[in-house]
Amino acid sequence: MHAPLTYEHAELNTTHTQVTFFLLTGVPGLEDIQIWISIPFSFMYLLAVLGNVLVVAVVALDQSLHEPMYLFLAMLAFNDVLLCTVTVPQMLLIFWQGPLAVALPACLTQMFFVHALFLSESAVLLAMAFDRYVAICTPLHYTTLLTGPLILKVGLALGARSVAVVTPGVLLILRLDFCRSTIILHTYCENMGIAKLACNSITLNSVYGLSAALLTTGLDFVFISLSYWLILKAVLQLPSREARTKAFGTCGAHICVILIFYTLAFFSFFTHRFGHHVARHTLILLANLYLLIPPTMNPIVYGIKTKEIRIRVVGLCFRSK
C-alpha cells in the first residue's frame, strides 16, 4: 500500500495502463466524524475476533465437542474471523488517517476474499441447517451420514465453491479499462464499486454478479428455509412437549444466526441496487455492518443458546487465569 494521496493526484491516473492503485476515501459525507464512528467499529471487531477465537479454541481442545454440529460451528467462527479481518482493520486505518491508496493487486485480492468469505459463510450456514435436519428428522442415521471424512469433504467443497464463483468476477474486472477515476467512495474494494469506475460497458460484470449472488446465497437461503420447514413439521409431530422444547432449543441459536446474516445481507444487497434515493453514506455503512455484525453476534448467540459452548468457554477463561 502507498501513502495516502490527494483526490487530484488520483484523478490523473485515467488510462488503463496508468492504473496502479485505487484510492479508498471512507464514508462519503461523514469524513468529519469518522474518528468517532471508529470507536463502535473497533469494539465490535475486537469482540468478534475474541469471541470467535474462543469458540474455535473450545471446539478444538475438547474431544467431546468433535461432533458435526460443533465442527460446523468452528468452521463458521473461523470464517467469521477472516471475514471481518479482511475489511475492518483497513477501514479503521482510513477512519483514523484519511483516504488510503491501495495497489491494484491488493485491491483485487481484498475483493476476492470479501466475496469468497461471504459466500462460504452462507454455505456453512446451509451445512449447519442440513446437520440439524438430519439430527431431528432422521436421528437414527445421524452418526452414519455425518462422519468425520464427510465433514472434511464438505468443508473443502464449500471453499472450492467460493473460489469457483468469485474468480470469474475478478477476471471480469481485469478486462475493464479505467479511464475516468481511481477514487472508490468506500472503505474496502468490492466488485461493483471497482467496476463502476470503468469507461467501457460493465453489463457483463453486473449480470454475472447478480446471477452469482442469486444462484449461491439466494439458493442457500431457499434450501435453509426448506430444511427448517421440514424440521418444524417433524418437531410438531413429536409426542411429548419436552421433546419438542429440546428440539427447538437445539435449533434456536442457528435460526438467530441465520436471521442476522441474511436480513442484513439482503437488505444491503437490494438497497445498493434499488435504493437510488438512499444516501451514499448509509449504503457504505450498511456494506460494512453486514460484514461485521454477524461475526460479532454469532459467538454471543451461540454462547447464550448453546449450553455446552457456554460452559466450556467459561471453564477455559477461568483456567487461563
Disulfide bonds with the S-S distance in Angstrom:
Cys107-Cys189 1.88
Cys179-Cys199 2.24
